[in-house]
Amino acid sequence: MASLGICLPYAERGFASFLPPGPEGLVKDRCNARKASTDNAVVASIAATGFGLSAICIGEKRGFISLNEARTRVLNSLRFLWKTLPHHRGFFYHFANVNTGERLWDSEISSVDTAILLCGILCCRQHFENSEIRDLSRAIFDRVDWTWLSEDTTLLPHGWLPEVGFLPYRWDYYSELMMMYLLGMGSSSHPLKPETWPGSISAASATVTRIIFRTPRLPQMYITASALNWENSFPTTAMISGASRLRIRKRVM
């Protein structure tokens, strides 16, 4: 706490912008913390909700929110995600009504935004010693069907629309995609195949804020130079990104 010093008030204000405004537990896609009480926007983002769940863990640790309130907020979110929010094979729509969970803007079922949400859910599962949080987190995570997403490709698609099917865009460039591949391979119910891993090598440093690589426990076939530890993820990724992209393009062609 003391290490934050003069930044502490700003950290607390930033934390407030990630708090769900209602009992549904969804977090708005955009929010002005200074005007939160008069903000009538209804657009929630599934990715923002994932970051919000992580923020609650941090806020409780920093003393910005009580343990009881933090636990209640997390449970509200998880119950709504499990029972009410529309999904397809466990993946959620990118944007939803913050009050009802209804799909907005004809948005897509988003692979990476669902992954960001799952990171927040697993963060809560680790932070809170609560059986319902643990059970709901596991249920939501196990419901995600990664095998459907990768049925005919090792390069995962950006998303799916009920009107037209899978989007034509693939996760084949430097981005936050690696968290998605790691979550998929870690699934006990619908895991990704091992051969999907090489396509995510060049995105290591985009994921280090959510996944710790200090002591890798992945099977040897999954461990790459960019995943050995936190310290070398940035320079290593820069070195291998060119070669990885060339290999990916060849596979797509």
N, C-alpha and C positions, 0 to 999 in steps of 0.2 A: 504493500500500500504506500509506504513512504517513498518508494522509488518513483512513483508517478509525480510527486511534488506538485508543481504548479499546473500540471496537465490534468489533475484529478477531476476538477469541475467539468472540463471538456469531455473527459472519458465518461463521466456520469450522464452528461447530456447526450452524448452519442449512444450510450446504452438505452436511454429513454426512447430514442427513435426506433428501436427494434422491438419494443414491447407491443404485443398484440393489443389492438384497441378494444376487442370484445371477447366474450366467452368462447367464441369459436376457435380462437387461438391462431388465426392467420395474421401474417404481418403484411402491411401495405407495401406496395412496390416502391412508392416514394412517400416521404414523410418529413415535414418540417417540425422538429422537436419543439421549437419555440411557439408553434401554433397548433400543437397536437389537439388541444381541446376544441378547436374550431375547424379542424380539417375534416371535410365531409366526403373526401374521395373514398371510393369503394373498391378500388383495384388492389387486390392482394397478389403477391408473387410467391410461388412455391419455393423459389430459391431464397427470397428474403425471409420466408418462414424458417428455412433451415439455418440461416445466419442468426435469426432471432432466437432460436432454441439454443444455439451455442452462446449467444450473448447473455441469456438468462443464467447459464452456468457461471460465466465470468462475473456477471453482476452480483450473483449470490456470494461468490468467493470474495469479491471486493467490498461487500457490505452495502451495495446499492439497493438491495432488495432482501427481504427476510427469506429464510429457508422455506417457511410454510407457503409464502406467496409464490416463490419461485417454483416449488413443487406443484402447487395448484395450477399455475399457468401452463407448465409443461404437460400435466395430465389433461387439461382442457384441449390443448393442441393435439396430443396423441389420440385422444378419444375421438375428436372430430375427424382427424386424418383416417382413422381406422374404420369408423362407422358411417361417415356422412360424405366426405369430400369425394366427388366423382373421380374415377380412375379407370385405366384400361390395363389389365394384366399387372396391376401394381404400380404403374407409372402414372404420374399426375399431369394435369393440364398446367401450362406455364402460368397463366393468369386466371384468377378466380375472384368472385365477389367476396369481399372480406366478411360479409355478414351471413351469406347463405352457402358459399362454396361453389356457386354456379359458375360454369365456364364463361369467360369473357373474351370478346374480340375474336371469336372463332380461333382461339389460340390452340397451339399444337400440344399433344401429349409429348412432353419434353424429357429427353433422356438425361441431359446434363443437369437440368434444374431439379429433377427428381433425385439425382445423385447428391447435389448440394443439400437438399432436404434430408436425405439419409445420413449425411455427415453430421448434421445437427442433431438428428434423432439418436445416433450412436453416441454422440458427445453427452447427451442427457442420460443415456443408459449407463454410461461409465461414471458420471458425476454424482447421480442421486442413488442412494441405497434404498430403493423402493421397488417392491415386487411388481406393482402394476405398471410402473414405468418400464421396468425390464421386460415384462411380458408383452406389452403393447409395442415396444420398440422391436422386439424379435418378430412379432406377427407382421408388422408393416414391412420390415426388411425381407422376410421370407416370402411375402406375397409378390414381390417384384420378379417378373419372369424375364430374366436376362437371356434365356435361350430363345425366346420369341424375338427379342431385339436383334439377335445375331444369327438368326436362322439360316440366312444364305450369304453371310459376309463376316469377315473378321474385323472390318472397319465399321464401327457402329454408326447408325444413322442419327441425325440430329433429333428426329422426332417422328410422330405419326399423327395423321389427321383422319378422323372417322369418315370424312367425305371422300378422300382420295388415297388413303393408305400412307406408306412410309414416305417421308421427305427424301428428295434426291441427294441431299447434302450429307457428307460423311465426316466423321471425326478423324481427319487425316493430316492435321497441321498443328502447329505449336499453340497450345491452349490449356484449359483446365481439365482436359479430357481424362487424365490419368486416374483421377479419383474414381471416375466411372468404371474404368477397367478393373481397378483394384477391388472395388465393391462387388462388381459382378463376379470376379474370380473367387471372392470370399463367401459367396452365397452358398448355403448348405442345401437350398431347395431347388434353385434354377441357375447353376453356375455357368459362367462363360467357359468356353473351351480354352485350353492353354495356348493355342496358336493365335488367340486374339492379342496376346501380350506384346509382341514386337511392334505392332502398330502404334503403341502408346509411348514408346521410349522417349521420343523427343519432347514430351510435355512434362518432364519431371518437376521442374521448378515452379510450375503453375499449381502444383498440388501440395507443396510442402507446408502450407499454412494449415492444412487440415489433417495430414497424415505424417506420423513420425517414422523416419527411416533409420534412426540411430542404431537399433538392434533388429535387423531384418529377420523375420521368421518365415518368409515365403519359401516354398520349395526352390531348390537351386535353379530350376529351369526358368523361374520368374525373376531372379535377381539379375540386375544389369548394373553397369558401372554407375548409372545415374541414380540408383536406388540404394547405394551402400550406406550413405548417411546424409544428414542434413547439411553438413558443411560443404560437401563437394557437389551437391545437386545442381547448383547454379552453373559453375564453370564446366562441369562435365556435360550438362545438357547442351550448352553452347557448342561444344566440340562435336557432339554426335548428331546434332539436329540435322545437318546437311545430309549426312549419309543415311539417316533414317528416312528422311523425306524422299530421297532418291529411291530407296528400297520400296517405300510405300507406293510411289507412283508406278513403279514397274509392276507391282502386284495388281493395282487397279486396272492398268492397261492390259 
